Amino acid sequence: MTPAFKFSGRVAKGDLRHSIREEAPDGALIAPNYVETAWGSVPQYAATVRDANTGYDPAGDCQGSFMSAKYQPNNNCYAYGCNIASNSFAQPGRASGAPALSENFTAEHVRDNAVSDGLVYVGTTLADIEKHAASAGAGGHYVALMFSPPESNIGSDPEANWPGDYHWARCDTLSPMSWSQKDGGDQVTNFDFAGNPITDPSTANWRVNQGPIKTIGTGKDYNEYAVTYGFYCYMYVPDGSVNII
């Protein structure tokens, strides 16, 4: 049994809804529109909608595009973090032609690709955000990048290979500081993965139970496998100068 991992940011292998057209059977048309990129033809389910971050407002952000009534399954954590509903399960660096995340997949790679899209590296502490905000002025917001590294042969099963993933959270207000997030194609929430309000992404709970993974050996027991997204850095999303797809 090859495990079906759940991803927050990356496109799951075999997910035709969000795979580039070149990976679809016989190049089949899956989405109503495709955007040509250096990574391939990206399926897009509706036109991109941009919005300024004015606080936690799931129903109002990007005309409600992140909600079930519209395009929730087609917008991931990166789209929500940037407050740009690309409706394409956006990937860092894809719009700007940065190296694809399939190679050299590290937190640094994700960060650099986000910079290529227009985000600005801020630092690793809340004090870094405060310092940046003092000179940045209006017209942007902050995000936090979390990262889960690849792992092979989980539970001694050669087919259980976690390819790694990234996750983003968005700062909705600076004072008091509050954050929210969208876990892959799931609903928007201002809680972490353990159900706690997000006040500091660096200390929030980003552990995800992936479910049963087969173990090689006597009885071939099934053990549940959990991945943890470790906090990596804070970044700034300037209004109007970030492009994602």
N, C-alpha and C positions, 0 to 999 in steps of 0.2 A: 504494500500500500504506500503510494507516494503521498505524503501529507499535503493538504491544501492550506498553505499558510495564509494568514491574514496580514495585509500590509496597510500601513497608514499613509505612506507617500508613494511608494513605487507601484507600478502596475504588476499585478500577479501574473505569473507565467500561465499562459493559456486563456487569459481573460480577453476574449475577442472584442468585447465592448470597447476596450481601451488600448488594444494592440494596434501598432501601426499597420497600415493597409498591406504592406509587404509581407506581414506575418499571418494574414488572414488566409483561409483556404482559397486557393485559386485567385487570390487578390480580390475576394468578394467585397462588395460594398456593405459595410455594417452600419455606418453613421450617415446622416443626411448631408454632411459636409466634411471635407478633408482639407487640412492645411499642410502645405508642403514645407518641410524643414530639412535640415542637414541630417536628421535622424531618420527621416522617412515621412510618409504621409500620415499625419496625425488626425484621428477621428475627432470631430467637434460636433456637439449636439445642439448648440445654439450659439448665437453671436456672443462675443465677449462683452461682459458688463463690468465697468469699473465703479468704485465708490470710495469716498473718503471715510476713514474710521472715526465715527463720532461716539463710540461706546458700544456696549454689548447690545446688539439689536438684530438677532437672527432673522426676524420677519422683514426688516427693512434693508439689510445689507444687500447691495447689488440687486435690488428689486426682488428680494426673496429667492434669489437663484440657488442659495445653499439649502433650501428646504425641500421636503418631500414633494410638495405640490408642484415644484418646478424641476430643478436639475441636481438635486442632492447627490445621486449616485455618480455623477460625472464631474464632481469637484472634490478634490482631496484637501489635505491639511495645508499644502503649499498655496493653493488657490485661496483658501480661506485666510491663511496668514497674511497674504498680500492684499486681501480684500479685492481680488480680481476674479470674477467668476468666468474662467476661460471655457468652462463646460467641456473640458478635454482631459481631465485628470492630469493637470499640469505637472511637468517635470523640470526641476532646476537646470537651467542651461539649454533647454531644448529650443526656446525661442531665439536665443542669441547665438546658437551654433557652437556652444562649448562642447568639449568631449563628452560623449555619451556616458551615462552612469553605469553602464554594464561592465566597463573596464575600470580598474583601479578604484573600486568602490570604497571610499573612506569618508569620514566626516569632513576632512579638508576638501575633498573633491566636491561634495555637496555645497559646502560654503563657497568655494571658488566659483562654482556654476551659478549660485545665487547672485554673487557679485557681478558676474557676467550679465545677468538679467537686469541689473540695476540696483540691487540691495547693497547696503553699506555695512561693513563689519564694525561693531561697536565695542565689544569686549566680552568679559566673562562674569562680571559682577553687576549687581543692581546699581552700584555706585558709578559704574561706567555709563549706564543709561542716564543717570541723573546728570552726569558731567556733559554727556552729549546733548541732552535735552536743553541744557542751559544755553547752548549756542546754536542749536538747530532751528529754533523758532517753530512756527506752525507749518503744517503741510506735510505731515508724515506720521508714522507710528512705528512701534517696535515689535519684533518677533523674537522668539527663542527657538533655536535649533537643537533637537535631540537626535541621537544616533544609536542604532543597534548594529554592531559589527557582524559580518558573516561568520557562520559556524558550520563545519562539515561533520558528517557521520554522527548525527545526534542520536544518542542512545545506542551507539554502535550499529546504526542502520545506515548503510551506504547510500540509500535513496533519500534520507532525511538530511537535506543540506539547506540550512537557512542562508539565503543570499545576502542578508542584511537589509536594513531599511532606515529611513529617516522620518522624523516627525517635527511639525512646527506648531507652536502656540502663539497667539496674538495678544499683545497688550492693549486692552480696551480703555483703561484709564490709568494715569500715572499717580494720582493722589485722590483717594487711596488707590494703590496699585491693584489692578485686577486683570485677569487673563482669561482667554477662552480658546477653544480648539475644536477641530473637526477631524475625527479619526477615520481617514480614508473616505469611503462613500457613506459613512454613518452621519447621524445628526450632529448639529452644532451644540456645544455645551460649554459651560464655564466651570466644569468639574474636571479633575484629572481622572486617570483610569481606575482609581480606587473610590471615586465619588466624593472627593474633597474639593472645596473651592480652590482655584488656582491663584495663589497670591505671589508665589515665587516658583517659576518653572524649574529652577535648579534644585529645589528640594521636593518637588511634587512627585507623585507616584506614576511612573510611566511603564509599569510592568503589564505585559499582555500574555494571558494563558492561551497558547495556540491549540490546546486540545491534545488528544492521544497521539503519541508517536510510537511506532513499533520498535521493540527492542530485540536485537538478535540474541538468541541463546535459548536455554531450556525453557520451554513453555511459551516462548515468544510473547512475553507480557507487553502490555501497552501502558506506557507512562505518559503523563501529561508534561508537555514542554512549555516553558515560559521564556519569553524574551524580554529584556529590559532596555529601554531607550535611555541612554545616559545623556545628561545635559552637556552640550558642547559650547554654545556661545549665544550672544545676543546680536541682533542685526537691526538695521533701520530700513524702513520701506518709505522712500520719499514719494509723495503723491505725484502721479502723472509721468514719472520717468522709469517705471518698471514695466517690463514686457514679459509675459509668460504665455506658454501654450502647452 
